[in-house]
Amino acid sequence: MVNQDLRDRTIHATVWNLIEKVGVMGINVIINIILARLLSPTEFGIIGSILIFTVIANTFLDSGFGASLIQKQDTTQTDYSTIFFFNLGIGAVLYGILYAIAPWVADHFNEPSLKALLRFVGILLVVNSFGLIQSTLFTKQLNFKTQSKITLISTLFSGFIAVVMAYHGFGVWSLAVQLVSAMVIKTVMLWVFSSWRPIRTFSLKSIKTLFRFGSNILVSSLLENIYQSAFSWIINARFSIQSLGFFTQAKKWQEMPVTIISNVIGGVTFPALATIQNNDLKLKFSYKKILQLQVFVNFPIMLGLMVMAKPIVAILLTSKWLPSVPFVQLLALAGMLYTLQTTNLNILKVKGRSDLYLRLEIVKKIIGVAFILVGLYWGIYGLVISMVATAYVSYFINSYYSGRLINYPVREQLADLAPYLVASVIMALAAYLLKFILPFGDVGMLLCQGSVAVATYFLFSLLFKLDAVNELRLIASSLINKINNGK
C-alpha cells in the first residue's frame, strides 16, 4: 500500500512537473525566437558573460542545504528557519561582492556596459535567497502542482516584459530585466502560495548537521558550475563576445529539452527515492525504470536536434544565427548523457554519499581540464568537443559508482539502454538521408525530416518492445483512473 501510494504521488508530481517544464519550454522557445530576431549575437554574448558570475554565486547561495533538507528525514522548523536566515546573509554578502567586482569585470571583458548590468542582475541573489526554503518544501512534499503554476506565470510575464523592451530598443537590458523580473515574480508567489514562515531562531547545531551532507554537494556543484562557466569565459577571452553569443544560443537550444527531462524525472525522483533509500532492491528497480524513461525521450530528441539543427536555426532564428549550428550539433551529443549523469548522481545523494559525490566531481573536473587544454589546440570547435568527451567519460564514472551502491553494474545498465540507442540512431539516419533525396528548402526539409523521424522511432520502439513504452502506458492508465475518480 505504501509503495502504491509512493508510485501514485510520484506519478502525480511527475505530471505536474512535466506540465511546468513543457509549458516553460514552450514559452521560452517563443520568447527566445522573438528576442533572437530583435537582438544581436553580441548582446546575447554580453548576458552570457554576466551569467558566468551569477551562476557561480547562486551555487554558494544554496550551499547544498536544499539537498540536505530533502535528504534528511526528520527536519524541524528550527532547521528550516536557520537555513532561511543563513541564505539571506549569504545572499547579501554575495551581492556585495558582485557589486564590488563589477568595474573589474567590465574592464576585463572590455565591455563598459557590464558594470551596470552585473550590479543590476546581481539583485537575483538577494531575491532568490527569500524563496529557497519554500521551494525546497514544495519539492520535498512532491508538490509540483503549485511550483508549476508559479514558474509558468513568472516565465510568461518576465518574457513579455523582455519582448516589449527589446522591441522598443533597450537591447541587452531586455535580457537583464527578464532574468530579474522572473525571479522577483517567482519569489513573491512562493510566499503567497506557501504557508511556511520563518520563526525567530538560529541554530548552529542545524547548520553543522545539514552542512555535513550539504558541504560536499556545495563543493561538487561549485566545481561543476565553474567548469561549465569556464567554456564561456574562454570563448569570450580567446575568441570574441559574438562567438560567445552563438555558443550561448546553441546551449539554450540543447539545454531546453535536456533540462525538462532531467528536472521532471530527476527533480521528482530524488525526493521520492529518498523515502526508500534503505531498500536497495526497490531502488535498483525504480532506478532502471527512470533511466529507461529518460533515454526513451532524450536520445531521439538530441539526435534529432543534431540532424535537423540547420533548418531549425534558419527558420526560427534567421540566417544571422547559422554560425551556432555546429555548436548545437556538438552539444546535442553531450546532451544525450546529461540526464543519465543527473540520475546516477541522485543515487549517491539518496544513499547519503555526498562524500563520494564530491570525490567523483573532483576526478571528473581534472579530466575535463585536461580535455580543455588539448581541445584548445583545435580552436573553438576543439574546445566544445572537449566538453562532449568529458560528458561521456563522466557518465561511465558516475554509473560505475552509483551502480555499485545498488548492485546495478555499468554493463547491465548499458544492456538495458542499448535498444533505445539503436532505435534512436536508426531514426536519426533515416532523417539525415532525406537531405540527399529530397530537393526541399529549409521548411519542407524540416517537416519531412521531423515526420520521418517520429514515424521511424515509433515503429522501432514497437519492434524492439521497449519497456518504457509499457511503463508510459501504465502511467497514462493510472492518470486516466485518477481523473475518472475525480482525484
C-alpha positions as CSV (number, residue, x, y, z in Angstrom):
1,M,0.0,0.0,0.0
2,V,2.9,2.3,0.9
3,N,4.6,1.5,-2.4
4,Q,1.4,2.2,-4.4
5,D,0.9,5.5,-2.6
6,L,4.5,6.5,-3.4
7,R,4.0,5.5,-7.0
8,D,0.8,7.5,-7.3
9,R,2.3,10.5,-5.6
10,T,5.4,10.3,-7.8
11,I,3.3,10.0,-11.0
12,H,1.1,12.9,-9.9
13,A,4.2,15.0,-9.1
14,T,5.9,14.0,-12.4
15,V,2.9,15.0,-14.5
16,W,2.7,18.5,-12.9
17,N,6.5,18.8,-13.1
18,L,6.1,17.9,-16.8
19,I,3.4,20.4,-17.3
20,E,5.6,23.1,-15.8
21,K,8.7,22.2,-17.7
22,V,6.9,21.8,-21.1
23,G,4.9,24.9,-20.5
24,V,8.0,26.9,-19.6
25,M,10.0,25.5,-22.5
26,G,7.2,26.4,-24.9
27,I,7.1,30.0,-23.5
28,N,10.9,30.2,-23.6
29,V,11.1,28.9,-27.1
30,I,8.6,31.6,-28.4
31,I,10.3,34.3,-26.3
32,N,13.8,33.3,-27.4
33,I,12.8,33.2,-31.0
34,I,11.4,36.7,-30.8
35,L,14.4,38.1,-28.8
36,A,16.9,36.4,-31.2
37,R,15.3,38.1,-34.1
38,L,15.2,41.5,-32.3
39,L,18.7,41.3,-30.7
40,S,22.2,40.5,-31.9
41,P,24.5,37.7,-31.1
42,T,26.8,40.2,-29.4
43,E,24.0,41.2,-26.9
44,F,23.4,37.5,-26.1
45,G,27.2,37.2,-25.6
46,I,27.1,40.1,-23.1
47,I,24.4,38.5,-21.0
48,G,26.3,35.2,-21.2
49,S,29.3,36.9,-19.7
50,I,27.2,38.0,-16.7
51,L,25.7,34.6,-16.2
52,I,29.3,33.3,-15.6
53,F,29.3,35.1,-12.3
54,T,25.6,34.8,-11.2
55,V,25.5,31.1,-11.7
56,I,28.6,30.5,-9.6
57,A,27.3,32.9,-6.9
58,N,23.9,31.1,-6.8
59,T,25.7,27.9,-6.1
60,F,27.2,29.5,-2.9
61,L,23.7,30.8,-2.0
62,D,22.1,27.4,-1.7
63,S,25.2,25.9,-0.1
64,G,23.9,22.4,-0.6
65,F,21.3,22.9,2.2
66,G,18.4,22.3,-0.2
67,A,19.6,18.8,-0.9
68,S,20.3,18.3,2.8
69,L,16.8,19.3,3.8
70,I,15.3,16.9,1.2
71,Q,17.6,14.0,2.1
72,K,17.1,14.4,5.9
73,Q,14.1,12.5,7.2
74,D,13.5,14.4,10.5
75,T,13.8,18.1,9.6
76,T,12.4,20.6,12.1
77,Q,11.1,24.2,11.9
78,T,14.4,25.2,13.5
79,D,16.3,23.6,10.6
80,Y,14.2,25.5,8.0
81,S,14.3,28.8,9.8
82,T,18.0,28.6,10.4
83,I,18.8,27.9,6.8
84,F,16.4,30.7,5.7
85,F,18.3,33.3,7.7
86,F,21.6,31.8,6.6
87,N,20.6,32.2,3.0
88,L,19.6,35.8,3.5
89,G,23.0,36.6,4.9
90,I,24.9,34.8,2.2
91,G,22.8,36.4,-0.5
92,A,23.6,39.9,0.8
93,V,27.3,39.1,1.1
94,L,27.4,37.7,-2.4
95,Y,25.6,40.6,-3.9
96,G,28.1,42.9,-2.2
97,I,31.0,41.0,-3.8
98,L,29.4,41.2,-7.2
99,Y,28.8,44.9,-6.8
100,A,32.4,45.5,-5.9
101,I,33.9,43.5,-8.7
102,A,31.6,44.8,-11.4
103,P,34.1,47.5,-12.6
104,W,36.9,44.9,-12.9
105,V,34.6,42.6,-14.9
106,A,33.8,45.4,-17.3
107,D,37.5,46.2,-17.8
108,H,38.4,42.5,-18.1
109,F,35.9,41.9,-20.9
110,N,36.5,45.4,-22.4
111,E,32.7,46.0,-22.2
112,P,31.7,49.1,-20.2
113,S,28.0,48.2,-20.0
114,L,28.9,45.1,-17.9
115,K,29.4,47.2,-14.8
116,A,25.8,48.4,-14.5
117,L,24.4,45.2,-15.9
118,L,26.2,42.9,-13.4
119,R,25.1,45.2,-10.5
120,F,21.6,45.0,-11.7
121,V,21.4,41.3,-12.4
122,G,23.2,40.6,-9.1
123,I,20.0,41.5,-7.3
124,L,18.9,38.0,-8.3
125,L,21.0,36.7,-5.4
126,V,19.2,38.6,-2.7
127,V,15.7,37.9,-4.2
128,N,16.4,34.2,-4.6
129,S,17.5,33.8,-1.0
130,F,14.0,34.7,0.1
131,G,12.3,31.8,-1.7
132,L,14.7,28.9,-1.4
133,I,13.1,27.3,1.7
134,Q,9.6,27.5,0.2
135,S,10.8,25.9,-3.0
136,T,12.6,23.1,-1.1
137,L,9.5,22.4,1.0
138,F,7.3,22.1,-2.1
139,T,9.9,19.7,-3.7
140,K,10.2,17.6,-0.6
141,Q,6.4,17.3,-0.4
142,L,6.3,16.4,-4.1
143,N,4.0,19.4,-4.5
144,F,5.0,20.3,-8.1
145,K,1.5,21.5,-9.0
146,T,1.9,24.7,-7.1
147,Q,5.5,25.2,-8.3
148,S,4.3,24.6,-11.9
149,K,1.8,27.4,-11.7
150,I,4.4,29.8,-10.1
151,T,7.1,29.1,-12.7
152,L,4.7,29.3,-15.7
153,I,3.4,32.7,-14.6
154,S,6.8,34.1,-13.7
155,T,8.2,32.9,-17.1
156,L,5.3,34.3,-19.1
157,F,5.3,37.8,-17.5
158,S,9.1,38.2,-17.5
159,G,9.3,37.1,-21.1
160,F,6.5,39.5,-22.1
161,I,8.4,42.4,-20.4
162,A,11.7,41.4,-22.2
163,V,10.0,41.3,-25.6
164,V,8.4,44.7,-25.1
165,M,11.7,46.2,-24.0
166,A,13.6,44.6,-26.9
167,Y,11.0,45.9,-29.4
168,H,11.5,49.4,-28.0
169,G,15.3,49.3,-28.4
170,F,16.5,48.5,-24.9
171,G,18.9,45.9,-26.3
172,V,20.8,43.7,-23.8
173,W,18.8,45.3,-20.9
174,S,15.8,43.4,-22.1
175,L,17.6,40.1,-21.3
176,A,18.8,41.5,-17.9
177,V,15.3,42.6,-16.9
178,Q,13.9,39.3,-18.0
179,L,16.2,37.4,-15.5
180,V,15.5,39.7,-12.6
181,S,11.7,40.1,-13.1
182,A,11.3,36.3,-13.4
183,M,12.9,35.8,-10.0
184,V,11.0,38.6,-8.3
185,I,7.7,37.3,-9.5
186,K,8.5,33.7,-8.6
187,T,9.7,34.6,-5.1
188,V,6.6,36.8,-4.4
189,M,4.3,33.9,-5.5
190,L,6.3,31.4,-3.4
191,W,5.4,33.4,-0.3
192,V,1.8,33.8,-1.4
193,F,1.2,30.1,-2.0
194,S,3.3,28.7,0.8
195,S,2.1,28.7,4.4
196,W,5.6,28.3,5.8
197,R,7.0,31.3,7.6
198,P,10.3,31.5,9.5
199,I,10.5,31.7,13.2
200,R,13.0,33.8,15.1
201,T,15.6,31.2,15.7
202,F,19.1,30.3,14.5
203,S,20.8,27.1,15.4
204,L,24.4,26.4,14.8
205,K,23.7,22.7,15.5
206,S,21.3,22.7,12.5
207,I,24.0,24.4,10.3
208,K,26.6,21.8,11.4
209,T,24.3,18.8,10.9
210,L,23.0,19.8,7.5
211,F,26.4,21.1,6.3
212,R,28.0,17.7,6.8
213,F,26.0,16.4,3.8
214,G,25.4,19.7,2.1
215,S,29.1,20.9,2.1
216,N,30.1,18.1,-0.3
217,I,27.1,18.9,-2.6
218,L,28.1,22.6,-2.4
219,V,31.7,22.0,-3.5
220,S,30.6,19.5,-6.1
221,S,28.0,22.0,-7.6
222,L,30.6,24.7,-7.4
223,L,33.1,22.7,-9.4
224,E,30.5,21.8,-12.0
225,N,29.4,25.4,-12.4
226,I,32.9,26.8,-12.6
227,Y,33.8,24.1,-15.1
228,Q,30.7,24.9,-17.3
229,S,31.3,28.7,-16.9
230,A,34.9,28.2,-18.0
231,F,33.8,27.5,-21.5
232,S,32.0,30.8,-21.7
233,W,35.0,32.6,-20.2
234,I,37.5,31.0,-22.6
235,I,35.3,31.7,-25.6
236,N,35.0,35.3,-24.7
237,A,38.6,35.8,-23.8
238,R,40.2,33.7,-26.7
239,F,37.8,34.3,-29.5
240,S,35.1,37.0,-29.3
241,I,31.9,38.1,-27.4
242,Q,30.0,37.4,-30.7
243,S,31.2,33.8,-30.6
244,L,30.1,33.6,-27.0
245,G,26.6,34.7,-28.2
246,F,26.5,31.9,-30.8
247,F,27.6,29.4,-28.2
248,T,25.1,30.7,-25.6
249,Q,22.2,30.5,-28.1
250,A,23.2,26.9,-29.0
251,K,23.5,25.9,-25.4
252,K,19.9,27.2,-24.8
253,W,18.5,25.0,-27.5
254,Q,20.4,22.0,-26.3
255,E,19.5,22.6,-22.6
256,M,15.8,23.2,-23.0
257,P,14.7,19.6,-23.7
258,V,17.5,18.1,-21.6
259,T,16.6,20.3,-18.6
260,I,13.0,19.3,-18.9
261,I,13.7,15.6,-18.9
262,S,16.3,15.9,-16.2
263,N,14.3,18.2,-13.9
264,V,10.9,16.5,-14.5
265,I,12.2,13.0,-13.8
266,G,15.3,13.7,-11.7
267,G,13.6,16.5,-9.7
268,V,10.8,14.3,-8.7
269,T,12.7,11.0,-8.2
270,F,15.3,12.4,-5.8
271,P,12.7,13.2,-3.0
272,A,10.7,10.1,-4.0
273,L,13.7,7.7,-3.9
274,A,14.9,9.2,-0.7
275,T,11.9,7.6,1.0
276,I,13.1,4.1,0.0
277,Q,16.8,4.8,0.4
278,N,17.4,1.8,2.6
279,N,15.9,-0.8,0.2
280,D,18.5,-1.5,-2.5
281,L,16.3,-3.9,-4.4
282,K,13.5,-1.3,-4.8
283,L,16.0,1.4,-5.6
284,K,17.5,-0.6,-8.4
285,F,14.1,-1.5,-9.9
286,S,12.9,2.2,-9.7
287,Y,16.3,3.4,-11.0
288,K,16.2,1.2,-14.0
289,K,12.7,2.4,-14.9
290,I,13.8,6.0,-14.5
291,L,16.8,5.6,-16.8
292,Q,14.7,3.9,-19.5
293,L,12.1,6.6,-19.4
294,Q,14.7,9.3,-19.7
295,V,16.6,7.9,-22.7
296,F,13.3,6.9,-24.4
297,V,12.6,10.6,-24.7
298,N,16.1,12.2,-24.6
299,F,18.0,10.1,-27.1
300,P,15.7,10.7,-30.1
301,I,15.4,14.4,-29.2
302,M,19.1,15.0,-29.0
303,L,19.9,13.0,-32.2
304,G,17.0,14.7,-34.0
305,L,18.3,18.1,-32.9
306,M,21.7,17.2,-34.2
307,V,20.4,16.1,-37.6
308,M,17.9,19.0,-38.0
309,A,19.9,21.8,-36.4
310,K,20.4,23.8,-39.6
311,P,16.7,24.1,-40.8
312,I,15.6,24.7,-37.2
313,V,18.0,27.6,-36.7
314,A,17.5,29.1,-40.1
315,I,13.7,29.0,-39.8
316,L,13.3,30.1,-36.2
317,L,16.2,32.4,-35.6
318,T,17.0,33.6,-39.1
319,S,20.3,33.2,-41.0
320,K,22.3,35.5,-38.8
321,W,22.4,32.7,-36.2
322,L,23.6,29.9,-38.6
323,P,27.2,30.0,-37.1
324,S,25.6,28.5,-34.0
325,V,24.6,25.3,-35.9
326,P,27.9,23.4,-35.3
327,F,27.7,24.2,-31.6
328,V,24.1,22.9,-31.4
329,Q,25.1,19.6,-33.1
330,L,28.1,19.0,-30.8
331,L,26.3,20.0,-27.7
332,A,23.5,17.6,-28.6
333,L,25.9,14.7,-28.4
334,A,26.8,15.7,-24.9
335,G,23.1,16.3,-24.0
336,M,22.4,12.6,-24.7
337,L,24.1,11.7,-21.4
338,Y,23.2,14.7,-19.2
339,T,20.0,13.2,-17.9
340,L,21.8,9.9,-17.2
341,Q,24.5,11.6,-15.2
342,T,22.0,13.5,-13.1
343,T,20.1,10.3,-12.2
344,N,23.3,8.5,-11.4
345,L,24.4,11.3,-9.1
346,N,20.9,11.3,-7.5
347,I,21.6,7.8,-6.3
348,L,24.7,8.9,-4.5
349,K,22.7,11.7,-2.8
350,V,19.8,9.3,-1.9
351,K,22.3,7.0,-0.3
352,G,23.8,9.8,1.7
353,R,27.1,9.5,-0.1
354,S,27.8,13.2,-0.7
355,D,31.5,12.4,0.2
356,L,31.7,10.1,-2.9
357,Y,29.7,12.6,-4.9
358,L,32.4,15.2,-4.2
359,R,35.4,12.9,-4.9
360,L,33.9,11.9,-8.3
361,E,33.4,15.6,-9.2
362,I,37.0,16.4,-8.5
363,V,38.2,13.5,-10.6
364,K,35.9,14.4,-13.5
365,K,36.9,18.1,-13.4
366,I,40.6,17.2,-13.5
367,I,39.9,15.1,-16.6
368,G,37.8,17.9,-18.0
369,V,40.5,20.5,-17.6
370,A,42.9,18.2,-19.4
371,F,40.5,17.8,-22.3
372,I,40.1,21.6,-22.5
373,L,43.8,22.1,-22.7
374,V,44.0,19.6,-25.5
375,G,40.9,20.8,-27.3
376,L,42.1,24.4,-27.4
377,Y,44.8,23.3,-29.9
378,W,42.0,22.9,-32.5
379,G,40.3,26.2,-31.7
380,I,36.7,26.9,-30.6
381,Y,35.3,23.7,-32.0
382,G,38.1,21.7,-30.3
383,L,37.0,23.4,-27.0
384,V,33.4,22.3,-27.5
385,I,34.4,18.8,-28.5
386,S,36.3,18.6,-25.2
387,M,33.0,19.2,-23.4
388,V,31.4,16.3,-25.3
389,A,34.3,14.0,-24.4
390,T,34.1,14.9,-20.8
391,A,30.4,14.2,-20.7
392,Y,31.0,10.6,-21.9
393,V,33.8,9.9,-19.5
394,S,31.7,11.4,-16.7
395,Y,28.8,9.1,-17.5
396,F,31.0,5.9,-17.1
397,I,32.5,7.2,-13.8
398,N,29.1,8.1,-12.3
399,S,27.3,5.0,-13.4
400,Y,30.1,2.7,-12.1
401,Y,30.0,4.1,-8.6
402,S,26.2,4.5,-8.3
403,G,25.8,1.0,-9.7
404,R,28.0,-0.4,-7.0
405,L,25.8,1.1,-4.3
406,I,22.6,-0.7,-5.6
407,N,24.1,-3.7,-7.4
408,Y,23.4,-2.3,-10.9
409,P,26.7,-2.6,-12.8
410,V,27.6,-0.5,-15.9
411,R,27.4,-3.5,-18.2
412,E,23.9,-4.3,-17.1
413,Q,22.8,-0.6,-17.4
414,L,24.2,-0.3,-20.9
415,A,22.5,-3.6,-21.9
416,D,19.2,-2.1,-20.7
417,L,19.7,1.2,-22.6
418,A,21.2,-0.2,-25.8
419,P,17.8,-0.9,-27.6
420,Y,16.8,2.8,-27.0
421,L,20.1,4.0,-28.5
422,V,19.8,1.7,-31.6
423,A,16.2,2.9,-32.2
424,S,17.3,6.5,-31.9
425,V,20.3,6.1,-34.3
426,I,18.1,4.4,-36.9
427,M,15.6,7.3,-36.6
428,A,18.4,9.9,-37.0
429,L,19.9,8.1,-40.0
430,A,16.5,7.9,-41.7
431,A,16.0,11.7,-41.2
432,Y,19.6,12.5,-42.3
433,L,19.4,10.5,-45.5
434,L,16.4,12.6,-46.7
435,K,18.9,15.5,-47.3
436,F,20.3,13.6,-50.2
437,I,17.0,12.5,-51.6
438,L,14.5,15.4,-51.4
439,P,15.3,18.8,-53.1
440,F,13.4,20.9,-50.5
441,G,14.2,24.1,-48.8
442,D,14.6,24.5,-45.0
443,V,10.8,24.5,-44.2
444,G,10.0,21.5,-46.4
445,M,13.1,19.6,-45.3
446,L,12.3,20.2,-41.6
447,L,8.7,19.0,-42.0
448,C,9.8,15.9,-43.9
449,Q,12.7,15.0,-41.6
450,G,10.5,15.6,-38.5
451,S,7.7,13.4,-39.8
452,V,10.0,10.6,-40.9
453,A,11.9,10.7,-37.5
454,V,8.7,10.4,-35.4
455,A,7.3,7.6,-37.6
456,T,10.6,5.7,-37.6
457,Y,11.2,5.9,-33.9
458,F,7.6,4.9,-33.1
459,L,7.9,1.9,-35.4
460,F,11.2,0.6,-34.0
461,S,10.1,1.3,-30.4
462,L,7.3,-1.2,-31.1
463,L,9.5,-3.6,-32.9
464,F,12.1,-3.6,-30.1
465,K,9.3,-3.8,-27.5
466,L,10.9,-1.1,-25.4
467,D,10.0,-1.4,-21.7
468,A,9.5,2.4,-21.5
469,V,6.5,2.1,-23.8
470,N,4.7,-0.2,-21.5
471,E,5.7,2.0,-18.5
472,L,4.2,5.1,-20.2
473,R,1.0,3.1,-20.9
474,L,0.8,2.2,-17.2
475,I,1.4,5.8,-16.2
476,A,-1.3,7.1,-18.7
477,S,-3.7,4.4,-17.4
478,S,-3.1,5.5,-13.8
479,L,-3.7,9.1,-14.7
480,I,-6.9,8.4,-16.5
481,N,-8.2,6.4,-13.5
482,K,-7.3,9.3,-11.2
483,I,-9.1,11.7,-13.4
484,N,-12.2,9.4,-13.6
485,N,-12.2,9.1,-9.9
486,G,-12.1,12.9,-9.5
487,K,-8.6,13.0,-7.9
